[in-house]
Amino acid sequence: MAGLAGYDGNVTWASDTMVLLDTSKIYLSNATHKLYSWKLDYTADTAENTDFTSTGWKTFMTTLKTWNANVEAYIDSTNTIPISDVGSTAVLRLFNHISDTTIDDIYYKGNAICTGIHPAVGVDGIETQTIDFQGTDALKISDIQSF
């Protein structure tokens, strides 16, 4: 399974209740939270297609592709992302900054459904919330921010 660490991103909900603008702030119903990470998993299923010419090794072919992502934010207990957003659709735009100046930065964009919201608090009293998304169509990848 491939995974990518995030640098910047935004999520626009179909109902416009939540917009993640960058790694410093999430704007949610007039409340501001700190986004500190995102993760994207882009995978492909495989199916066995071994035939009688096999020399004892199974062979496989790629079938369906999928992607999912999650974002993590610092929150305030009075301004959590509501459970009612589970099942809502969103457009995710994620940015991976490449520190090597000879390589272009990478931008990811796709439609998704919010599949889970996970509030948590540690012994230090810092409240966080992880929001999970399942991609609903092809993930677009570009080196141009405005695509």
ROFIMAR-798127 format. One record per residue (C-alpha): x, y, z; residue number from 1. Coordinates in steps of 0.05 Angstrom, whole numbers, plus 5000, padded with zeros to 4 digits. Last residue first. Example, Ala and Ser with C-alpha at 12.3 -4.5 7.8 and 13.67 -1.06 7.14 Angstrom:
% ROFIMAR-798127
[atom [5273; 4979; 5143]; 2];
[atom [5246; 4910; 5156]; 1];
% end
This chain:
% ROFIMAR-798127
[atom [4882; 5447; 4764]; 147];
[atom [4904; 5510; 4800]; 146];
[atom [4966; 5483; 4835]; 145];
[atom [5001; 5455; 4773]; 144];
[atom [5045; 5394; 4783]; 143];
[atom [4985; 5349; 4773]; 142];
[atom [4950; 5287; 4800]; 141];
[atom [4876; 5273; 4793]; 140];
[atom [4846; 5218; 4836]; 139];
[atom [4794; 5179; 4797]; 138];
[atom [4725; 5173; 4828]; 137];
[atom [4691; 5166; 4896]; 136];
[atom [4751; 5173; 4942]; 135];
[atom [4739; 5152; 5014]; 134];
[atom [4751; 5205; 5067]; 133];
[atom [4771; 5202; 5140]; 132];
[atom [4771; 5261; 5189]; 131];
[atom [4818; 5259; 5249]; 130];
[atom [4802; 5305; 5307]; 129];
[atom [4848; 5332; 5360]; 128];
[atom [4842; 5359; 5431]; 127];
[atom [4904; 5378; 5470]; 126];
[atom [4894; 5364; 5544]; 125];
[atom [4966; 5340; 5556]; 124];
[atom [4938; 5272; 5576]; 123];
[atom [4912; 5266; 5505]; 122];
[atom [4845; 5282; 5473]; 121];
[atom [4812; 5249; 5414]; 120];
[atom [4757; 5262; 5363]; 119];
[atom [4750; 5212; 5305]; 118];
[atom [4706; 5230; 5246]; 117];
[atom [4691; 5178; 5194]; 116];
[atom [4671; 5162; 5123]; 115];
[atom [4670; 5232; 5093]; 114];
[atom [4656; 5219; 5019]; 113];
[atom [4705; 5239; 4965]; 112];
[atom [4717; 5277; 4901]; 111];
[atom [4789; 5285; 4879]; 110];
[atom [4850; 5329; 4874]; 109];
[atom [4924; 5317; 4885]; 108];
[atom [4980; 5367; 4875]; 107];
[atom [5054; 5350; 4870]; 106];
[atom [5112; 5399; 4875]; 105];
[atom [5160; 5398; 4816]; 104];
[atom [5229; 5367; 4822]; 103];
[atom [5294; 5405; 4810]; 102];
[atom [5281; 5448; 4872]; 101];
[atom [5287; 5387; 4918]; 100];
[atom [5243; 5405; 4978]; 99];
[atom [5182; 5373; 4945]; 98];
[atom [5117; 5402; 4974]; 97];
[atom [5059; 5353; 4973]; 96];
[atom [4992; 5388; 4964]; 95];
[atom [4922; 5361; 4975]; 94];
[atom [4857; 5384; 4944]; 93];
[atom [4797; 5345; 4969]; 92];
[atom [4727; 5356; 4943]; 91];
[atom [4673; 5336; 4993]; 90];
[atom [4612; 5293; 5000]; 89];
[atom [4575; 5282; 5066]; 88];
[atom [4568; 5213; 5096]; 87];
[atom [4597; 5233; 5163]; 86];
[atom [4585; 5309; 5167]; 85];
[atom [4530; 5296; 5219]; 84];
[atom [4584; 5277; 5269]; 83];
[atom [4600; 5351; 5272]; 82];
[atom [4671; 5377; 5265]; 81];
[atom [4687; 5401; 5335]; 80];
[atom [4680; 5474; 5354]; 79];
[atom [4662; 5476; 5429]; 78];
[atom [4713; 5422; 5446]; 77];
[atom [4767; 5463; 5411]; 76];
[atom [4805; 5429; 5355]; 75];
[atom [4875; 5411; 5331]; 74];
[atom [4868; 5379; 5263]; 73];
[atom [4883; 5314; 5227]; 72];
[atom [4866; 5298; 5155]; 71];
[atom [4851; 5230; 5125]; 70];
[atom [4854; 5202; 5055]; 69];
[atom [4827; 5147; 5012]; 68];
[atom [4842; 5120; 4943]; 67];
[atom [4819; 5065; 4898]; 66];
[atom [4841; 5026; 4837]; 65];
[atom [4806; 4965; 4807]; 64];
[atom [4840; 4908; 4770]; 63];
[atom [4915; 4898; 4766]; 62];
[atom [4937; 4830; 4742]; 61];
[atom [4967; 4771; 4779]; 60];
[atom [5010; 4710; 4765]; 59];
[atom [5020; 4650; 4811]; 58];
[atom [5087; 4616; 4806]; 57];
[atom [5096; 4542; 4793]; 56];
[atom [5121; 4549; 4722]; 55];
[atom [5054; 4575; 4698]; 54];
[atom [5034; 4557; 4627]; 53];
[atom [4968; 4527; 4651]; 52];
[atom [4942; 4596; 4672]; 51];
[atom [4950; 4641; 4732]; 50];
[atom [4905; 4703; 4730]; 49];
[atom [4900; 4721; 4803]; 48];
[atom [4865; 4787; 4815]; 47];
[atom [4896; 4851; 4840]; 46];
[atom [4868; 4912; 4875]; 45];
[atom [4902; 4979; 4866]; 44];
[atom [4920; 5030; 4919]; 43];
[atom [4926; 5105; 4932]; 42];
[atom [4932; 5122; 5006]; 41];
[atom [4934; 5197; 5024]; 40];
[atom [4954; 5226; 5091]; 39];
[atom [4942; 5295; 5119]; 38];
[atom [4974; 5333; 5176]; 37];
[atom [4972; 5392; 5224]; 36];
[atom [4907; 5428; 5211]; 35];
[atom [4896; 5482; 5265]; 34];
[atom [4824; 5500; 5279]; 33];
[atom [4783; 5563; 5265]; 32];
[atom [4709; 5570; 5278]; 31];
[atom [4661; 5608; 5232]; 30];
[atom [4624; 5544; 5213]; 29];
[atom [4690; 5508; 5201]; 28];
[atom [4752; 5543; 5176]; 27];
[atom [4812; 5499; 5181]; 26];
[atom [4878; 5535; 5192]; 25];
[atom [4954; 5529; 5187]; 24];
[atom [4964; 5472; 5139]; 23];
[atom [4921; 5505; 5086]; 22];
[atom [4849; 5522; 5067]; 21];
[atom [4809; 5467; 5099]; 20];
[atom [4737; 5486; 5083]; 19];
[atom [4677; 5462; 5123]; 18];
[atom [4603; 5475; 5121]; 17];
[atom [4602; 5489; 5046]; 16];
[atom [4546; 5438; 5036]; 15];
[atom [4587; 5401; 4984]; 14];
[atom [4646; 5403; 5031]; 13];
[atom [4710; 5435; 5007]; 12];
[atom [4774; 5403; 5032]; 11];
[atom [4841; 5437; 5029]; 10];
[atom [4913; 5417; 5029]; 9];
[atom [4985; 5429; 5049]; 8];
[atom [5046; 5388; 5067]; 7];
[atom [5021; 5317; 5068]; 6];
[atom [5054; 5249; 5076]; 5];
[atom [5042; 5199; 5020]; 4];
[atom [5024; 5126; 5027]; 3];
[atom [5028; 5067; 4979]; 2];
[atom [5000; 5000; 5000]; 1];
% end
